[in-house]
Amino acid sequence: MRKTDQSKNNYFSILMANFNNANYIESAINSVLKQTYTNWELIIVDDCSVDDSIKIIKPFLSDKRIKLIQLKV
């Protein structure tokens, strides 16, 4: 396998939908963070979750590559 070129030209976005996935969201975010390629952004779109999803997501927002969009009703 060839080594991946991480030049700034190879930037990409990852979209992650969330609705009441408190049991899985941390694992999903950590899966993205564990990748060896680092030139990305993660956009999490939350669809009015009523569980602890947002509480779990918020600490990850200190990483500037991770953004949260919370949809309103």
SEGULUM-239535 format. One record per residue (C-alpha): y, x, z; residue in one letter. Coordinates in Angstrom, 3 decimals. Each point is the difference from the previous one (the first is absolute). Last residue first. Layout:
N
DRENTI          y          x          z   rest
DRENTI          Y          X          Z      A
...
END
This chain:
73
DRENTI          y          x          z   rest
DRENTI     21.558    -37.662     15.934      V
DRENTI      1.538      3.479     -0.044      K
DRENTI     -1.703      2.992     -1.555      L
DRENTI     -0.026      3.237      1.955      Q
DRENTI      0.358      3.092     -2.182      I
DRENTI     -1.128      3.199      1.677      L
DRENTI      0.520      3.513     -1.321      K
DRENTI     -2.078      3.159      0.391      I
DRENTI      1.080      3.247     -1.676      R
DRENTI      2.616      0.638      2.690      K
DRENTI     -2.760      0.398      2.618      D
DRENTI      1.614     -1.504      3.115      S
DRENTI     -1.165     -3.326     -1.455      L
DRENTI     -3.526      0.707      1.273      F
DRENTI      1.020     -1.103      3.504      P
DRENTI      0.933     -3.441     -1.417      K
DRENTI     -3.357     -0.857     -1.626      I
DRENTI     -1.959     -0.796      3.179      I
DRENTI      2.698     -2.284      1.444      K
DRENTI      0.335     -1.595     -3.426      I
DRENTI     -3.724     -0.787     -0.136      S
DRENTI     -0.222     -1.397      3.539      D
DRENTI     -0.814     -3.565     -1.137      D
DRENTI      2.420     -2.567     -1.430      V
DRENTI      0.311      1.537     -3.444      S
DRENTI      2.816     -1.380     -2.155      C
DRENTI     -1.119      1.486     -3.344      D
DRENTI      0.336      3.731      0.676      D
DRENTI      0.656      2.275     -2.958      V
DRENTI     -0.848      3.636      0.701      I
DRENTI      1.580      2.485     -2.386      I
DRENTI     -1.594      3.434      0.128      L
DRENTI      1.865      2.796     -1.746      E
DRENTI     -1.571      2.954     -1.768      W
DRENTI      0.158      3.768     -0.527      N
DRENTI     -2.557      0.976      2.634      T
DRENTI     -3.299      0.581     -1.803      Y
DRENTI     -2.548      1.129      2.580      T
DRENTI     -0.613     -3.589      1.091      Q
DRENTI     -0.298     -0.551      3.738      K
DRENTI      3.233     -2.021      0.190      L
DRENTI     -1.353     -2.628     -2.402      V
DRENTI     -3.145     -0.512      2.078      S
DRENTI      2.127     -0.051      3.138      N
DRENTI      1.870     -2.997     -1.405      I
DRENTI     -3.246     -1.891     -0.668      A
DRENTI     -1.436      0.872      3.409      S
DRENTI      3.140     -1.230      1.730      E
DRENTI     -0.012     -3.209     -2.051      I
DRENTI     -3.614     -0.983      0.705      Y
DRENTI     -0.249     -2.026      3.217      N
DRENTI      3.666     -1.016     -0.115      A
DRENTI     -0.561     -1.546     -3.429      N
DRENTI      1.985     -3.189      0.576      N
DRENTI      1.486      0.001     -3.496      F
DRENTI      0.591      3.349     -1.647      N
DRENTI      0.419      1.160     -3.580      A
DRENTI      0.016      3.736     -0.678      M
DRENTI      1.875      1.436     -2.966      L
DRENTI     -0.368      3.706     -0.776      I
DRENTI      2.799      1.689     -1.911      S
DRENTI     -0.227      3.133     -2.147      F
DRENTI      1.600      3.386     -0.517      Y
DRENTI     -1.491      2.355     -2.596      N
DRENTI      3.228      1.435     -1.407      N
DRENTI      0.754      1.525      3.399      K
DRENTI     -2.813      2.474     -0.599      S
DRENTI     -3.189     -0.494      1.970      Q
DRENTI     -2.383      1.435     -2.596      D
DRENTI     -3.525     -1.029      0.992      T
DRENTI     -2.608      2.765      0.136      K
DRENTI     -2.591     -0.401     -2.713      R
DRENTI     -3.481     -1.279      0.828      M
END
